[in-house]
């Protein structure tokens, strides 16, 4: 079964940026949509962004042009570039492929 490995999380001040990466272990990565979700304690996971096989994208309403999702099929990797981060963006961020979830990375925005 394919697995997802995440990197790039961390802590930044408001207005800062983070770039998250999610690497798939299998070439089948290129055949379906990749998704990013986030979750805060006590709340359900919410969709942050999606990128289709040909690069089409969709974002959660709260993104408001601050985030960019992309993928590199040759590297079996999806990226989430997050700019102008706000304290309310503090969450654990997960990538997802079909029913497979990445382990999550904790991202904290405070200052």
Residue frames relative to the residue before (quaternion, step in Angstrom):
aa qw qx qy qz dx dy dz
X 1.0000 0.0000 0.0000 0.0000 0.00 0.00 0.00
X 0.5219 -0.6476 0.4599 0.3110 3.51 -1.04 0.81
X 0.1369 -0.7627 0.6247 0.0964 3.56 -1.18 0.64
X 0.2986 -0.7375 0.5852 0.1567 3.51 -1.32 0.49
X 0.1225 -0.7867 0.6030 0.0504 3.57 -0.90 0.94
X 0.1798 -0.8138 0.5495 0.0598 3.55 -0.72 1.09
X 0.0365 0.7680 -0.6394 0.0108 3.53 -1.27 0.53
X 0.6498 0.5773 -0.3730 0.3247 3.53 -1.33 0.17
X 0.5066 0.6509 -0.4382 0.3572 3.60 1.15 -0.07
X 0.1958 0.7939 -0.5642 0.1144 3.55 -1.26 0.20
X 0.5489 -0.5909 0.4760 0.3508 3.53 -1.28 -0.46
X 0.0285 0.7862 -0.6156 0.0467 3.54 -0.99 0.90
X 0.5135 -0.6032 0.5040 0.3442 3.52 -1.32 0.24
X 0.6512 -0.4892 0.3843 0.4347 3.59 -1.18 0.35
X 0.7548 0.3213 -0.2764 0.5005 3.52 -0.92 0.98
X 0.5794 0.6063 -0.3602 0.4086 3.55 1.27 -0.24
X 0.4017 -0.7063 0.5414 0.2159 3.53 -1.39 -0.01
X 0.0497 -0.7460 0.6621 0.0511 3.49 -1.33 0.50
X 0.1576 -0.7565 0.6251 0.1101 3.53 -1.19 0.62
X 0.1645 -0.7900 0.5877 0.0586 3.54 -0.65 1.17
X 0.1389 -0.7752 0.6120 0.0727 3.54 -1.14 0.73
X 0.0728 -0.7715 0.6315 0.0267 3.53 -1.17 0.63
X 0.0974 -0.8177 0.5673 0.0057 3.57 -0.48 1.24
X 0.2796 -0.7657 0.5618 0.1409 3.54 -0.83 1.05
X 0.4584 -0.7133 0.4691 0.2469 3.56 -1.06 0.77
X 0.7614 0.3394 -0.1749 0.5239 3.57 1.24 -0.27
X 0.5756 -0.6111 0.4351 0.3254 3.52 -1.18 0.68
X 0.5403 0.6300 -0.4137 0.3741 3.60 1.18 -0.37
X 0.3799 0.7438 -0.4525 0.3126 3.55 1.34 -0.16
X 0.7063 0.5131 -0.2724 0.4046 3.54 0.90 -0.95
X 0.6635 0.5616 -0.2917 0.3990 3.59 1.24 -0.27
X 0.7883 0.2200 -0.1537 0.5536 3.62 1.18 0.12
X 0.6806 -0.4966 0.3721 0.3895 3.49 -1.39 0.26
X 0.2249 -0.7282 0.6273 0.1599 3.53 -1.18 0.66
X 0.1381 -0.8116 0.5668 0.0297 3.55 -0.98 0.86
X 0.1907 -0.7325 0.6396 0.1342 3.51 -1.32 0.49
X 0.0532 -0.7727 0.6325 0.0033 3.53 -1.02 0.93
X 0.1290 -0.7643 0.6173 0.1345 3.52 -1.30 0.17
X 0.1063 -0.7941 0.5979 0.0247 3.52 -1.24 0.56
X 0.1477 -0.7469 0.6419 0.0914 3.52 -1.11 0.81
X 0.6704 -0.5189 0.3331 0.4127 3.60 -1.13 0.55
X 0.8258 0.2259 -0.1871 0.4817 3.53 -0.92 0.96
X 0.7042 0.4249 -0.2517 0.5101 3.57 1.28 -0.06
X 0.5460 -0.5971 0.4713 0.3510 3.54 -1.25 0.41
X 0.5749 -0.5574 0.4581 0.3860 3.53 -1.24 0.37
X 0.1350 -0.7875 0.5975 0.0674 3.56 -1.01 0.83
X 0.5286 -0.6462 0.4574 0.3063 3.52 -1.08 0.77
X 0.2463 -0.7654 0.5828 0.1181 3.53 -0.89 1.02
X 0.7806 -0.1905 0.1910 0.5638 3.56 0.76 -1.07
X 0.1305 -0.7585 0.6325 0.0868 3.52 -1.32 0.49
X 0.0655 -0.7720 0.6291 0.0627 3.54 -1.17 0.59
X 0.3603 -0.7588 0.5130 0.1770 3.54 -0.76 1.12
X 0.7371 -0.4434 0.2886 0.4204 3.51 -1.33 0.18
X 0.7456 0.3634 -0.2061 0.5191 3.57 1.11 -0.66
X 0.6770 -0.5369 0.2812 0.4176 3.56 1.26 0.26
X 0.4267 0.6786 -0.4939 0.3369 3.60 1.20 0.11
X 0.1746 -0.8195 0.5434 0.0522 3.56 -1.01 0.79
X 0.0514 -0.7512 0.6569 0.0402 3.51 -1.33 0.45
X 0.1412 -0.8108 0.5671 0.0317 3.54 -1.05 0.86
X 0.5449 -0.5697 0.4938 0.3669 3.51 -1.28 0.41
X 0.6415 -0.5665 0.3560 0.3752 3.58 -1.13 0.65
X 0.6562 0.5442 -0.3173 0.4155 3.56 1.03 -0.73
X 0.5219 0.6598 -0.4146 0.3469 3.61 1.19 -0.36
X 0.0329 -0.8677 0.4956 0.0200 3.57 1.04 -0.80
X 0.7437 -0.4537 0.2221 0.4380 3.56 0.86 0.98
X 0.5421 0.6591 -0.3878 0.3482 3.61 1.21 0.04
X 0.7524 0.3477 -0.1806 0.5295 3.60 1.13 -0.59
X 0.1155 -0.7654 0.6281 0.0793 3.53 -1.28 0.55
X 0.1578 -0.7753 0.6066 0.0780 3.56 -0.81 1.04
X 0.0506 0.7898 -0.6081 0.0622 3.55 -1.05 0.80
X 0.1741 -0.7745 0.5960 0.1208 3.52 -1.30 0.15
X 0.1664 -0.7331 0.6504 0.1090 3.51 -1.29 0.56
X 0.2785 -0.8085 0.4932 0.1595 3.56 -0.10 1.26
X 0.6099 0.5612 -0.3569 0.4309 3.60 1.05 -0.65
X 0.7370 0.3691 -0.2047 0.5278 3.57 1.13 -0.70
X 0.3661 -0.7491 0.4751 0.2814 3.57 1.33 -0.02
X 0.5352 0.6311 -0.3643 0.4273 3.54 1.09 0.78
X 0.1211 -0.7420 0.6519 0.0988 3.52 -1.20 0.68
X 0.2120 -0.7846 0.5771 0.0802 3.54 -1.12 0.77
X 0.0976 -0.7452 0.6532 0.0928 3.51 -1.26 0.52
X 0.1269 -0.7848 0.6058 0.0323 3.53 -0.44 1.27
X 0.0632 -0.8117 0.5804 -0.0147 3.56 -0.61 1.15
X 0.0496 -0.8044 0.5914 -0.0278 3.55 -0.64 1.18
X 0.8246 0.2171 -0.1641 0.4959 3.54 -1.31 0.33
X 0.1098 0.8462 -0.5120 0.0991 3.54 0.93 0.94
X 0.2486 -0.7607 0.5917 0.0973 3.51 -1.18 0.80
X 0.6438 -0.5173 0.3702 0.4253 3.62 -1.12 0.40
X 0.6620 0.5135 -0.3177 0.4440 3.61 1.01 -0.67
X 0.5659 0.5664 -0.3945 0.4509 3.60 1.27 0.03
X 0.4368 0.6884 -0.4625 0.3486 3.57 1.26 -0.07
X 0.3113 0.7224 -0.5459 0.2884 3.55 -0.66 1.17
X 0.4598 -0.5770 0.5612 0.3751 3.48 -1.40 -0.11
X 0.2041 -0.7982 0.5622 0.0711 3.55 -0.76 1.10
X 0.1063 -0.8025 0.5871 0.0054 3.54 -0.91 1.02
X 0.2418 -0.7078 0.6297 0.2101 3.53 -1.16 0.58
X 0.1267 -0.8018 0.5836 0.0198 3.54 -1.17 0.59
X 0.0414 -0.7544 0.6550 0.0105 3.52 -1.12 0.84
X 0.7981 -0.1114 0.0079 0.5921 3.56 -0.42 1.24
X 0.8015 -0.2359 0.1781 0.5198 3.63 -0.58 -1.05
X 0.5796 0.6074 -0.3563 0.4101 3.59 1.29 0.01
X 0.1757 -0.7969 0.5747 0.0620 3.55 -0.81 1.07
X 0.4369 -0.6332 0.5650 0.2982 3.53 -1.22 0.54
X 0.6557 -0.5557 0.3477 0.3746 3.59 -1.24 0.30
X 0.4989 -0.6652 0.4225 0.3607 3.59 1.20 -0.37
X 0.0890 -0.7589 0.6410 0.0724 3.52 -1.23 0.58
X 0.3868 -0.7184 0.5329 0.2243 3.55 -0.98 0.89
X 0.0417 -0.7861 0.6166 -0.0079 3.54 -0.79 1.05
X 0.0758 -0.8125 0.5778 -0.0151 3.55 -0.73 1.12
X 0.1025 -0.7759 0.6217 0.0314 3.53 -0.91 1.01
X 0.3059 0.7365 -0.5489 0.2505 3.55 -0.42 1.18
X 0.1557 0.8064 -0.5615 0.1008 3.51 -1.13 0.37
